[in-house]
Each structure stands twice: as structure tokens, then as C-alpha cells.
Amino acid sequence: MSRLILKEVEMEFEKSNLQSIISAEFELGHLYGILGRNGAGKTTLLNLLSGRKYPSKGAVFLDQEPIWENPAALPKIYYCGDPKDFPPTMYIYRLIHWIAALRPAFSPEKAEKLCETFSLPQDVRFSSLSTGQKTAFQLAVALSSGAEFILFDEPFLGLDANTRHLFYQELLSIFSKGTITCLFATHWVEEIESILDEILIFEKGKLVLKDSCEHLIQNSYQVSGPSELIDRFCLEQKVLQIQTLGGLKTAIILGPQPPALEGLTFSKISLSELVLALTDQKGGASHA
């Protein structure tokens, strides 16, 4: 089974002095969410994984082979997220065949079919497309790339609800064959939480949490009640977030839900609510 591996890779950020060492593995047949606030390191991570950025320390491997300038490994990885990758004056139908000449595994027939599915004109220049149409074209190319690892960087910019629905249908159809892994770096957690099976949360360039969605949902909850009772209950809990309304408090807790306690109300939370709590600067991932 193919694996994309970050081994002791140093992540650097041009706009700050932040540096961090990251190690992680991504296995074939999974849908990963790469989550965090703006500037947390999501795009930097995808650039490293796709060979668009060279690490100053460490290395990125596809199985046992480094990906950097590796003609055997790089075609198996596709980065989707930068419209500047496409010549702006080239017509869409020519773009499709230009990409096919660069990527042997790319299917121009599939790309053309997806353009029709997404209602994209093919006899116009790329620069004449709207923002949403450019995004849809990038998604069509990604799903036609033939890559084993597809890295989506904020893939929903400008997309209408209908196109997003069509994209999910096509993605899940391909994913069901067990031949791809997808990484989604996005703020649209609510949009994709139903399809993810694992998430990685970044904060200020550091990987602060990597876990399966199922485990996180089973080991997190919300508790509400009078302020005094909540304060007492939270003393020995991993508290991610607390909100106060009058004499009442609500806390989001990371850990198994305890048996019922008098005066307190327990409830499950969604993955998107959990991620928001984990990335909240006032009490987020650093507490987990």
C-alpha cells in the first residue's frame, strides 16, 4: 500500500520567524482533513508534500523514495489549488490536451466529461472563466489526474452548491475504488466533515493533533449547566472551550463522556464544532 511520508521535515514561514519539525504519514485509501486557522501551515504542508517546496531539513517520501525531482514519484501526486498553474490565454480544450502531454496518467476524456458535468465551456480562454468556473476546472483536472495522492488546497472557492454536490458525487465514486488518497486543506469543515476519516490540526506551524474522526467524535462532548457546577466539573477535564451566558456555562471537553451528573446536561458535538474549539486561540489546540 502506497504511503506519502513526511520525515522530520522543517516547515518555514516567509512572513514570520516560525519554524517547526513535522513527521506524518498518509496512507492510500483515506480522506484527510488538514485544518487550522489562517497562517497555520496548511498550504505550506501541501507544497512540501507535492514537491512544490523543498524542505530545508528532512525529506518527503513516496514509500521509500524521496519525491524531490523524482520522475517516478511526482506523477503520483497532484496539487490542486493554484489557478496560476494554468496559462491564462490558453483555451480550455487546448489546456486539457496540454496537461495530458505533461502527465501520462491524466485522462483528457474524463476531464472533458467533467467539464460538461460542471457546465464549463471549453471553447473559451482560462482567463475568461469566473472564479467559481476556474475552481471547477481545477477540480475536473484533479479528478482526471490519475494521481494516487490528490492534495486539495481550499478547493471550494466560488463554487455554487450544485457544483459542490456534483464534485462530491464524482469524488466518492473514484474514492470507492480504493485507488486514491485525498487531503483537503480547507476552512469548510462543515462541508466536508461527513466524508473525512482522519484530521490533522495545525497551529502556528505545528501539528498539534492527528486522529481519526470517529475516535475524536466518540471522545469529545459538550456539557452545560450552572457556572459553579461547570467550574467544579472542569477542574480535572481537558477543556477546549468555555462559553458563559449569565449564570450558565457551556464547555467543550476532549475525553470520554462520563455518566449523567445531577445539574449538568451532556450532549455530543459535531466534528466542525470540535475543530472550531480545537483551533480557538483562547483555549484551543494547545490544551488538547
C-alpha positions, 0 to 999 in steps of 0.5 A: 500500500502506497504511503506519502511520508513526511520525515522530520521535515522543517516547515518555514514561514516567509512572513514570520520567524516560525519554524517547526519539525513535522513527521506524518504519514498518509496512507492510500485509501483515506480522506484527510482533513488538514485544518487550522486557522489562517497562517497555520501551515496548511498550504505550506504542508501541501507544497512540501508534500507535492514537491512544490517546496523543498524542505530545508531539513528532512525529506518527503517520501513516496514509500521509500523514495524521496519525491524531490525531482523524482520522475517516478514519484511526482506523477503520483501526486497532484496539487490542486489549488493554484489557478496560476498553474494554468496559462491564462490565454490558453483555451480550455480544450487546448489546456486539457490536451496540454496537461495530458502531454505533461502527465501520462496518467491524466485522462483528457476524456474524463476531464472533458466529461467533467467539464460538461458535468460542471457546465464549463465551456471549453471553447473559451480562454482560462482567463475568461472563466469566473472564479467559481468556473476556474475552481471547477476546472481545477477540480475536473483536472484533479479528478482526471489526474490519475494521481494516487495522492490528490492534495486539495488546497481550499478547493471550494472557492466560488463554487455554487452548491450544485457544483459542490454536490456534483464534485462530491458525487464524482469524488466518492465514486473514484474514492470507492475504488480504493485507488486514491488518497485525498487531503483537503486543506480547507476552512469548510469543515462543515462541508466536508466533515461527513466524508473525512476519516482522519484530521490533522490540526495545525497551529502556528506551524505545528501539528498539534493533533492527528486522529481519526474522526470517529475516535475524536467524535466518540471522545469529545462532548459538550456539557452545560449547566450552572457556572459553579457546577461547570467550574467544579466539573472542569477542574480535572477535564481537558477543556477546549472551550468555555462559553458563559451566558449569565449564570450558565456555562457551556464547555467543550471537553476532549475525553470520554463522556462520563455518566449523567451528573445531577445539574449538568446536561451532556450532549455530543458535538459535531466534528466542525464544532470540535475543530472550531474549539480545537483551533480557538486561540483562547483555549484551543489546540494547545490544551488538547 
